[in-house]
Amino acid sequence: MKLTPFWKSTDTLLLAVSGGIDSMVLLHLFSQLPSQERPNFMVASVNHGMRVDSANDVEHVRQFCKIHHIPFYTNTDIPQHLRSEEEAREYRYAFFDNILMQFHCDYLVTAHHAQDQVETILFKLMRGSSLQGISGMSLFRQMTNGCVLARPLLLYTKKDIERYALKEQVSHVVDSTNESLNYTRNRLRHLIVPQLEREQENLGEHFINFSNDLKDVLSIVKDSVACVYPEVCKDNQLNKHALLKLSVPMQKEIIAKWLFDNDVLERYSVNQLLLLLSKQDGEKRIRLKENMWCVVSYQHIFLTTVKSEHVHSIVLENEYVQDTGTVYLSQYETNDTLVGVCKEQLPVTLRPRKTGDTFQLKYHTKKISRILIDEKIPAYQRENILLAVDSQGKILAILHPDLTKLSKQQETDKITIRYYLNYRKRETS
């Protein structure tokens, strides 16, 4: 086994070392590099507080680093609340992140190997992950903090590591929890993978080839999506008609990218949205997560967090500000004017619409519910629309940016007008 340099002479590396055989072999490989190849590196080891011998594992790593004059860091505040592998991982990487930022490291280096790749791919398959997830781990991955996660042992098997440890007499600890069958990954490691290896000796190599091939295909798909995406997605909205012109597989990839960019990662959401897209009967929406809905309207697909405002009747005195615009009264006609208001019509009240409400158009009356449908007002907006009514209960205006034109159709006796009802649309950037 040997390390192929992936670093520059000016780079700083942080090695994640638990004390187990894999990470101790990784540490030993770095410590044995010739001085002209050896990068500036340090070691971090985390005590998760989940086992009685966790402190001994950390001490084992500390002693190795002391003997070889390697900078060593560990957590002093031992967590008491970690109960699962996932929680432990989150805590561990949060600690690594602090060290990476503190010392301006370029790489975080871990000891994942070929068998870990096999376990990861099987685990992702079992969980129904996306193709990206099933493609497994990469040799290098850009992290959100700007550093790169490197896995230089990914092409080596567990047997390679064990042979190296034996030959070089690499001292290491044994994590007792690695033998427990209470964890899914351990059951894969001890029960499933050995069976597969008996069927195929080069299992790890084949899984790595599969991973690389799938990543190549996904890269091609990503490039294809990138070419089409700007034509379909603008201002974080998908153009429904442009999307429907594409093949269903491309629709799926476009939707998946759009949802991923908006922190929605579930495959179920992609499939639900595809199903809604295939239906032609009006506007639909689905809940993606607690405060987020996806709306498939007549022309666009977009996300919203708008909730019903549950506004009661409000007497309009000066002005009332909505998300979509501002309602106000003035003594003079302006560009925002909807309709004139006589003295006898005061006060003007704003209220939510009711079942059966009708509005007087130029030549006839029409139910407001039908107006909203005909004017293609999205359903989530209909819930919050307010009506301006006079003292006699007559509806003067439907307060929505796309419906102000309807109020201007009403006939008014200008001689008796005392005020003007105005609606100023909110400016959008």
Summary of the structure (lengths in Angstrom):
residues: 429
radius of gyration: 32.0
end to end distance: 57.7
largest distance: 103.8
contacts: 1193
relative contact order: 0.08
helix: 40%
strand: 21%
